Amino acid sequence: MTIKTRKCTPDDLGNLQEISHETFNDTFKHQNTQENMKAYLERAFNLKQLEKEVGNPFSEFFFVYYNSEIAGYLKVNTGDAQTEEMGNESLEIERIYIKNKFQKHGLGKYLLNKAMEIAMDRKKKNIWLGVWGKNENAIAFYKKMGFVQTGAHSFYMGDEEQIDFIMAKTLI
């Protein structure tokens, strides 16, 4: 088994969109209406939106490969790209998306460690993320990795307001 990452470029927008749709849909379709899922996927993962995100100098995307096949990706944000004002000493993990067939191979932990490595290389003191309050598996994983809940914020799935827990970890 070989695991590696590669930084995404604007040439990767099609793959980013495909993985985003697949993983988000697989993870959340059972807990949301079809209309709200469709509205969210069209808003969050259209090519124009992804192009804007990939082009943001304060955001970075990394594909993760499992035996040379794209298995998912990581998105991290610093500065003004963070979805909450956390300051310049923080790095946000906005997305860790792993395709279903690659779940349970340690890729989530691999990408989380990659994000922490990026944060430490940039002398960030904190790393944080938002996770849906109903995503118990993810919450348990982040707790196991040393994150603690520090707050909450609203997340809109179509027209439905949901609550994401803000979880953080001090690095320095």
C-alpha positions as CSV (number, residue, x, y, z in Angstrom):
1,M,0.0,0.0,0.0
2,T,1.3,3.4,-1.0
3,I,-0.2,6.6,0.2
4,K,1.0,10.0,-1.1
5,T,-0.4,13.5,-1.6
6,R,-0.1,16.0,-4.4
7,K,-1.1,19.7,-4.3
8,C,-4.0,20.5,-6.6
9,T,-3.9,23.0,-9.4
10,P,-6.6,24.7,-11.6
11,D,-6.2,21.7,-14.0
12,D,-7.7,19.5,-11.3
13,L,-11.1,21.2,-11.0
14,G,-13.0,18.4,-12.7
15,N,-11.6,15.8,-10.3
16,L,-12.2,18.0,-7.3
17,Q,-15.8,18.5,-8.3
18,E,-16.4,14.8,-8.9
19,I,-14.9,13.8,-5.5
20,S,-16.7,16.6,-3.7
21,H,-20.1,15.5,-5.1
22,E,-19.5,11.8,-4.5
23,T,-18.1,12.0,-1.0
24,F,-20.5,14.7,0.3
25,N,-23.5,12.9,-1.2
26,D,-22.4,9.5,0.2
27,T,-21.8,10.9,3.6
28,F,-24.9,13.1,4.1
29,K,-27.7,12.0,1.7
30,H,-29.3,9.7,4.3
31,Q,-29.8,12.6,6.8
32,N,-30.9,15.4,4.5
33,T,-33.6,16.0,1.9
34,Q,-32.8,15.4,-1.8
35,E,-33.7,19.1,-2.5
36,N,-31.4,20.4,0.2
37,M,-28.5,18.1,-1.0
38,K,-29.0,19.2,-4.6
39,A,-29.0,22.9,-3.7
40,Y,-25.9,22.6,-1.5
41,L,-23.9,20.5,-4.1
42,E,-24.8,23.0,-6.8
43,R,-23.8,26.0,-4.7
44,A,-20.7,24.7,-3.0
45,F,-19.1,22.5,-5.7
46,N,-19.8,24.2,-9.0
47,L,-16.7,24.7,-11.2
48,K,-16.7,28.5,-10.8
49,Q,-16.8,28.2,-7.0
50,L,-14.0,25.5,-6.9
51,E,-11.9,27.6,-9.3
52,K,-12.3,30.6,-6.9
53,E,-11.2,28.4,-4.0
54,V,-8.3,26.8,-5.7
55,G,-7.1,30.3,-6.8
56,N,-7.3,31.7,-3.3
57,P,-3.7,32.2,-2.1
58,F,-4.8,31.4,1.5
59,S,-6.4,28.0,0.6
60,E,-4.7,24.8,-0.5
61,F,-6.0,21.5,-1.8
62,F,-4.2,18.2,-1.8
63,F,-5.2,15.0,-3.4
64,V,-4.5,11.8,-1.5
65,Y,-3.6,8.8,-3.6
66,Y,-3.9,5.2,-2.4
67,N,-1.9,2.9,-4.7
68,S,-1.8,5.6,-7.4
69,E,-5.6,6.1,-7.4
70,I,-7.1,9.4,-6.2
71,A,-8.9,8.5,-3.0
72,G,-9.9,11.9,-1.7
73,Y,-8.6,15.3,-0.8
74,L,-7.7,17.8,1.9
75,K,-8.5,21.5,1.9
76,V,-6.8,23.9,4.4
77,N,-7.3,27.6,4.9
78,T,-5.3,30.3,6.6
79,G,-5.8,34.1,6.9
80,D,-9.0,35.5,5.4
81,A,-9.9,32.2,3.7
82,Q,-10.9,30.7,7.1
83,T,-14.7,30.2,7.4
84,E,-14.6,31.8,10.9
85,E,-12.3,34.6,12.1
86,M,-9.7,32.7,14.0
87,G,-6.7,34.9,13.4
88,N,-3.4,34.5,11.7
89,E,-2.1,32.0,14.3
90,S,-4.7,29.4,13.1
91,L,-5.1,27.0,10.2
92,E,-8.5,25.6,9.3
93,I,-9.1,22.1,8.0
94,E,-12.2,22.8,5.8
95,R,-12.4,19.4,4.2
96,I,-11.1,15.9,4.5
97,Y,-13.1,14.0,1.9
98,I,-12.4,10.3,1.3
99,K,-14.2,8.2,-1.2
100,N,-16.2,5.3,0.4
101,K,-14.1,2.6,-1.1
102,F,-11.0,4.0,0.6
103,Q,-12.6,4.4,4.0
104,K,-10.9,2.6,6.9
105,H,-7.4,2.7,5.3
106,G,-6.0,5.4,7.5
107,L,-6.3,8.1,4.9
108,G,-8.3,10.5,7.2
109,K,-5.6,10.3,9.8
110,Y,-3.0,10.7,7.1
111,L,-4.6,13.9,5.8
112,L,-5.2,15.2,9.3
113,N,-1.5,14.7,10.1
114,K,-0.6,16.4,6.7
115,A,-2.7,19.4,7.8
116,M,-1.0,19.5,11.2
117,E,2.4,19.3,9.4
118,I,1.4,22.3,7.2
119,A,0.3,24.3,10.3
120,M,3.5,23.6,12.2
121,D,5.7,24.4,9.1
122,R,3.9,27.8,9.0
123,K,4.3,28.4,12.7
124,K,0.6,28.2,13.4
125,K,-0.4,27.8,17.1
126,N,-3.8,26.3,16.5
127,I,-5.6,24.0,14.0
128,W,-9.4,23.9,13.9
129,L,-12.3,22.6,11.9
130,G,-16.1,22.5,11.8
131,V,-17.9,19.2,12.0
132,W,-21.7,18.5,11.8
133,G,-23.0,17.9,15.3
134,K,-24.7,14.7,14.0
135,N,-21.6,13.2,12.5
136,E,-20.7,11.1,15.5
137,N,-18.0,9.1,13.8
138,A,-16.1,12.2,12.7
139,I,-16.5,13.8,16.1
140,A,-15.1,10.7,17.8
141,F,-12.2,10.6,15.4
142,Y,-11.3,14.2,16.0
143,K,-11.5,13.8,19.8
144,K,-9.2,10.7,19.5
145,M,-6.8,12.9,17.6
146,G,-6.7,15.5,20.4
147,F,-9.3,18.0,19.2
148,V,-11.8,19.6,21.7
149,Q,-15.0,21.4,21.0
150,T,-14.6,25.1,21.4
151,G,-17.8,26.4,20.0
152,A,-20.4,26.0,17.2
153,H,-21.6,27.8,14.1
154,S,-24.5,27.6,11.7
155,F,-24.1,25.6,8.5
156,Y,-26.8,25.8,5.8
157,M,-27.8,22.7,3.9
158,G,-30.0,24.2,1.3
159,D,-32.7,26.0,3.3
160,E,-32.1,24.0,6.5
161,E,-29.9,25.5,9.3
162,Q,-27.7,22.8,10.9
163,I,-25.1,23.2,13.7
164,D,-21.4,22.4,13.2
165,F,-19.2,22.0,16.2
166,I,-16.0,23.9,16.1
167,M,-13.2,21.7,17.3
168,A,-9.6,22.8,17.8
169,K,-6.2,21.6,18.8
170,T,-3.3,23.7,20.2
171,L,-0.1,22.8,18.4
172,I,2.5,24.9,20.1
